[in-house]
């Protein structure tokens, strides 16, 4: 039993770091630019398909991850820009419906072109590392480290780099930022590319764990939205911490309850987190 707990706890860190990549892109668009992107999970799916297809051409996993992430980031970012840009000055409901429609189109294209069956990708390394009572696959530890490193680098870039400062300026006052010379359309395109790239990278890294099939994104997007809501809109650090918590709850909870019950537990966790945050904000307001 002890070995199962340790194994699931480690799996929770791997799953949590990958959910954090998807959710950080959502938090960037939803919290900073006030854009709801329901197609984020499908870019996760496309990143996984990108690795599967690239491996047929290169037989090199690292190269396939890089190529799949870059292709999906650029093409997905441009498509998202074309879909969302005309709706920026309109109701958020229209943006939500547009990205939901994009999600359905991407899923149907994946089914028509690649088929509805699951594609499996073997891990690029078979070595294991002894961690307490278990021998844990080295590749999953690499996924965890890469995911956390990307999140730290993204948080640093948003705070200190030129485009990060521009992005925060556009979020605060788009008209003023444009008047001061900030290239607003370029900033939005870069944000879309980064958003889709984070999801694609998560899918590319996790394809040996999940495999890939057209509706894979639907299974991921719910957890990502839970993380964004509970972690705070635009709060990348909060989204990362809640993602790790969600990953652990899912993994450890699977030892004792069914997946459907686990999903209810996740919703209950979100409600508790929101209640705690609401009480803290109310206390700050009274002060």
matplotlib code that plots the C-alpha trace (Angstrom):
import matplotlib.pyplot as plt

x = [0.0, 2.9, 4.4, 1.0, 0.7, 4.2, 3.7, 0.4, 1.9, 4.6, 2.1, 0.1, 3.2, 3.6, -0.1, -0.2, 2.8, 1.2, -2.2, -0.4, 1.1, -2.4, -4.0, -1.3, -2.1, -5.8, -4.9, -2.9, -5.7, -8.6, -7.1, -4.9, -6.6, -10.1, -10.5, -12.2, -10.5, -12.5, -10.1, -7.1, -7.6, -7.5, -4.1, -3.0, -4.4, -2.7, 0.7, 0.3, -0.6, 2.4, 4.8, 3.1, 3.4, 6.9, 8.2, 7.2, 9.5, 12.4, 12.3, 13.7, 11.5, 13.1, 13.1, 9.5, 8.5, 10.2, 8.8, 5.3, 5.2, 6.5, 4.2, 1.1, 2.1, 2.5, -0.4, -2.7, -1.8, -2.5, -5.8, -6.8, -5.9, -8.1, -11.0, -10.8, -9.4, -12.6, -14.6, -12.4, -14.6, -17.8, -19.4, -17.2, -20.0, -19.2, -15.6, -16.6, -18.9, -16.2, -13.5, -16.0, -16.9, -13.1, -12.8, -15.5, -14.0, -10.5, -11.9, -13.9, -10.9, -8.8, -11.3, -11.7, -8.0, -6.3, -9.2, -10.9, -8.7, -6.1, -2.5, 0.2, 3.7, 6.3, 8.4, 11.7, 13.6, 13.0, 15.3, 13.8, 15.0, 14.6, 12.5, 11.7, 9.7, 9.2, 11.3, 9.8, 10.2, 12.9, 11.0, 8.1, 10.6, 11.9, 8.4, 7.9, 11.1, 10.6, 7.0, 8.0, 11.0, 8.8, 6.3, 9.1, 10.5, 7.1, 6.4, 9.8, 9.2, 5.8, 7.3, 10.6, 10.8, 9.7, 6.7, 5.7, 5.6, 3.8, 1.2, 0.5, 0.2, -2.3, -4.3, -4.5, -5.3, -5.2, -5.9, -3.2, -0.7, -1.3, -0.9, 2.5, 3.7, 3.0, 2.2, -1.1, -1.9, 1.6, 1.2, -2.1, -0.6, 2.4, 0.0, -2.0, 1.1, 2.4, -1.0, -1.3, 2.4, 2.1, -0.9, 0.9, 4.1, 2.0, 0.4, 3.7, 5.3, 2.4, 1.6, 3.6, 1.4, -2.1, -1.7, -3.6, -7.1, -9.4, -11.3, -8.2, -8.5, -12.0, -10.6, -8.0, -9.9, -12.2, -9.3, -7.6, -10.6, -11.0, -7.3, -7.8, -10.9, -9.5, -6.0, -7.1, -7.6, -4.2, -2.3, 0.2, 1.7, -1.7, -2.7, 0.5, 0.0, -3.6, -2.7, -0.3, -3.0, -5.5, -3.1, -2.4, -6.1, -6.8, -4.0, -4.3, -8.1, -8.1, -6.8, -10.1, -12.9, -14.2, -13.3, -16.9, -16.7, -13.3, -14.7, -17.3, -14.5, -12.6, -15.7, -16.0, -12.3, -12.9, -15.9, -13.9, -11.0, -13.3, -15.0, -11.6, -10.5, -13.8, -13.5, -9.9, -10.9, -13.8, -11.5, -9.1, -11.9, -13.0, -9.5]
y = [0.0, 2.3, 1.9, 2.6, 5.9, 7.0, 6.0, 7.9, 11.0, 11.1, 10.6, 13.6, 15.8, 14.8, 15.3, 18.5, 20.1, 19.3, 20.7, 23.8, 24.3, 24.2, 26.3, 28.9, 29.6, 29.9, 32.2, 34.4, 34.9, 34.8, 36.7, 39.2, 39.8, 38.8, 36.2, 32.8, 30.1, 26.8, 25.4, 25.3, 21.5, 20.9, 22.5, 20.0, 17.3, 18.7, 18.9, 15.2, 14.4, 16.5, 14.2, 11.1, 12.4, 13.8, 10.5, 8.8, 11.2, 11.7, 8.8, 11.4, 12.1, 15.4, 16.8, 15.7, 17.5, 20.7, 20.5, 19.6, 22.4, 25.1, 24.1, 24.0, 27.2, 29.3, 27.8, 27.6, 31.1, 32.6, 30.7, 31.9, 35.4, 35.3, 33.9, 36.2, 39.5, 40.6, 39.9, 41.8, 44.8, 42.7, 40.5, 37.9, 35.4, 35.7, 34.9, 31.9, 30.6, 31.2, 29.3, 26.5, 26.3, 26.2, 23.3, 21.3, 22.0, 20.9, 17.7, 16.8, 17.5, 15.2, 12.4, 12.8, 13.0, 10.9, 8.6, 8.1, 5.4, 6.1, 6.4, 5.2, 6.6, 4.7, 6.6, 7.8, 6.2, 3.1, 3.8, 4.0, 5.8, 4.3, 6.6, 5.1, 1.9, 2.3, 2.5, 5.5, 6.0, 8.6, 10.1, 11.1, 12.9, 14.7, 15.8, 17.1, 19.1, 20.5, 21.6, 23.4, 25.0, 26.3, 27.8, 29.5, 30.9, 32.1, 33.9, 35.6, 36.6, 38.1, 40.2, 41.3, 41.0, 43.6, 41.6, 40.7, 44.4, 45.3, 42.5, 43.8, 47.4, 46.3, 44.4, 47.5, 50.1, 49.0, 52.5, 54.2, 51.4, 51.9, 55.7, 55.1, 53.1, 49.5, 47.3, 46.0, 43.6, 42.1, 41.7, 39.8, 37.5, 36.7, 36.0, 33.6, 31.8, 31.4, 30.3, 27.6, 26.7, 25.9, 23.6, 21.9, 21.4, 19.7, 17.4, 16.6, 15.7, 13.6, 11.6, 8.6, 8.6, 9.2, 8.3, 10.6, 10.6, 13.4, 14.1, 14.1, 17.9, 17.6, 15.4, 18.1, 21.4, 20.8, 20.4, 23.4, 25.6, 24.4, 25.4, 28.8, 29.6, 28.4, 29.8, 33.3, 34.9, 35.9, 34.5, 32.2, 31.2, 30.5, 28.4, 26.4, 25.6, 24.7, 22.5, 20.5, 20.2, 19.0, 16.5, 15.1, 14.9, 13.1, 10.6, 9.8, 9.9, 7.2, 4.8, 5.0, 6.3, 6.0, 8.6, 10.0, 10.6, 12.1, 14.6, 15.7, 16.0, 18.3, 20.6, 20.6, 21.5, 24.5, 25.7, 25.5, 27.4, 30.1, 30.4, 30.8, 33.5, 35.3, 35.5, 36.8, 39.5, 40.5, 40.8, 42.9, 45.2, 45.7, 46.6]
z = [0.0, 0.8, -2.6, -4.3, -2.3, -3.3, -6.9, -7.1, -5.3, -8.0, -10.7, -9.3, -9.6, -13.3, -14.1, -12.1, -13.9, -17.3, -16.2, -15.0, -18.5, -20.1, -17.3, -17.4, -21.1, -20.1, -17.2, -19.5, -21.9, -19.5, -16.6, -18.4, -21.8, -20.7, -23.4, -22.8, -24.9, -25.0, -27.7, -25.3, -24.7, -28.4, -28.8, -26.1, -28.3, -31.4, -29.6, -28.9, -32.5, -33.6, -31.7, -33.1, -36.7, -36.3, -34.9, -38.1, -40.0, -37.6, -35.1, -32.6, -29.6, -28.5, -32.0, -32.4, -29.2, -30.3, -33.9, -32.7, -30.1, -32.5, -35.4, -33.2, -31.3, -34.5, -36.6, -33.6, -32.4, -35.9, -36.2, -32.7, -33.7, -36.8, -34.8, -31.7, -33.0, -34.7, -31.5, -29.0, -28.8, -28.5, -25.8, -24.2, -24.9, -28.6, -28.0, -25.9, -28.6, -31.3, -29.5, -28.7, -32.4, -33.2, -30.7, -32.4, -35.8, -34.7, -33.1, -36.2, -38.5, -36.3, -36.6, -40.4, -41.1, -38.4, -37.4, -34.1, -32.6, -30.0, -31.1, -28.6, -28.3, -26.2, -23.7, -25.1, -22.2, -20.2, -17.3, -13.7, -10.6, -7.2, -5.0, -1.7, -2.1, -5.9, -9.1, -10.9, -14.7, -15.4, -18.3, -16.0, -13.7, -16.8, -17.7, -14.2, -14.2, -17.8, -16.9, -13.8, -15.5, -18.3, -15.7, -13.8, -17.1, -18.2, -14.9, -15.2, -18.8, -18.0, -15.2, -16.7, -20.5, -23.0, -24.3, -20.8, -19.8, -23.0, -22.3, -18.8, -20.2, -22.8, -20.2, -18.0, -20.7, -24.4, -25.8, -23.6, -24.4, -28.1, -27.7, -26.0, -29.0, -27.8, -30.9, -29.6, -32.4, -32.2, -28.5, -28.9, -31.5, -29.3, -26.4, -28.6, -29.8, -26.2, -25.0, -27.7, -27.4, -23.6, -24.3, -27.2, -25.1, -22.4, -24.9, -26.5, -23.2, -22.0, -25.1, -23.8, -20.7, -22.3, -25.9, -28.3, -29.7, -31.1, -27.8, -25.6, -25.2, -23.7, -20.9, -20.1, -20.5, -17.5, -15.1, -16.6, -16.1, -12.5, -12.0, -13.5, -11.5, -8.2, -8.8, -9.7, -13.1, -14.5, -11.5, -13.1, -9.8, -8.2, -11.3, -11.0, -7.3, -7.7, -10.7, -8.6, -5.9, -8.5, -9.9, -6.4, -5.5, -8.8, -8.4, -4.7, -4.8, -7.5, -4.9, -2.9, -5.1, -8.6, -11.3, -11.3, -7.5, -7.9, -10.3, -7.7, -5.2, -7.5, -7.8, -4.0, -3.7, -6.1, -4.0, -0.8, -2.4, -3.7, -0.3, 1.4, -1.1, -0.8, 3.0, 2.8, 0.3, 2.5, 5.5, 3.5, 2.4, 6.0, 7.0]

ax = plt.figure().add_subplot(projection="3d")
ax.plot(x, y, z, "-o")
ax.set_aspect("equal")
plt.show()
